[in-house]
Amino acid sequence: FIGATTENPSFEVVGALLSRAQVYVLKSLTPDELGLLMQRALHELPQLKLLEGVGPMLAAYADGDARKLLNLLEQLDTAARTAQVEAIDTAFVENALAQSLRRFDKGGEAFYDQISALHKSVRGSAPDAALYWLVRMLDGGADPRYLGRRLIRMASEDIGLADPRALGITLDAVATYERLGSPEGELALAEACLYLACAPKSNAAYVAYNAARAFVQANPSNDVPIHLRNAPTKLMKELGYGRAYRYAHDEPEAYAAGERYFPDDITEQHFYQPTPRGLEGKIADKLAHLRALDDEAGEA
């Protein structure tokens, strides 16, 4: 049998069937190819006369889709006969055709390809490309709220503590969109997108979180050390909960050098490895200083 789909078969066809099928990928037509198709179609519609500039406009409306181009020509033919227009110019096209939505499906391959391109443009510090993909998705009908959530994810995953302001700016942009709606609120999303693309990059928090999750899942649930436990009752205090806890604010530099915060059966872990970029450069210096204090306390 022969099947055709505009969706990615990896998403839409069951694996057992896909493994027994030969997949042929049909790519979008180029403007030149659409032009050839248009010439063939006009031979079948001899009464339809297109003036200069209309062909490229229709190719842009079709956005690489042959079926869409043929539908547009049929719509123009009907509109021209209804209006008794002999030659079609660009103004007639704009009036006759509703605004064309770009080729964009909200749950298929094009959707995920474009959000991937947006994310990678932000990560790659390419503000112009990031803005292009954001606007293209908005133009194609993507939910601005979804794009806002993705920008929040980028702020956490790809900027992190290299510029902690990025997350706040993005949250403010999403809140602004919620208040203003489209189209005014979309400008706030664009501003956040540009800020994220221009901000210093670090995935250290993302890597640290994943490392901590993997460590927790691979190790048993060790008890909380006695000195770190809460002691709200007399009995808990008598059992030693919270005893010998060192209150950091009472220590030099507000740091209890040598104090342990992991369970007793777990060696000291260093999940978070800050980068030298942005604020994380200062964080790295601070952590190095604190660990030096720990070493001195251990030697004393």
Secondary structure as UniProt FT lines:
FT   HELIX           9..12
FT   HELIX           15..18
FT   TURN            19..20
FT   HELIX           31..44
FT   TURN            46..47
FT   STRAND          49..50
FT   TURN            52..53
FT   HELIX           54..62
FT   TURN            63..64
FT   HELIX           66..83
FT   STRAND          87..88
FT   HELIX           90..96
FT   HELIX           109..123
FT   TURN            124..125
FT   HELIX           127..139
FT   TURN            140..141
FT   HELIX           144..154
FT   HELIX           155..159
FT   HELIX           160..162
FT   HELIX           165..180
FT   TURN            182..185
FT   HELIX           186..198
FT   HELIX           204..218
FT   HELIX           226..228
FT   HELIX           234..238
FT   TURN            239..244
FT   HELIX           248..250
FT   HELIX           252..254
FT   TURN            257..258
FT   TURN            264..265
FT   HELIX           279..299
//
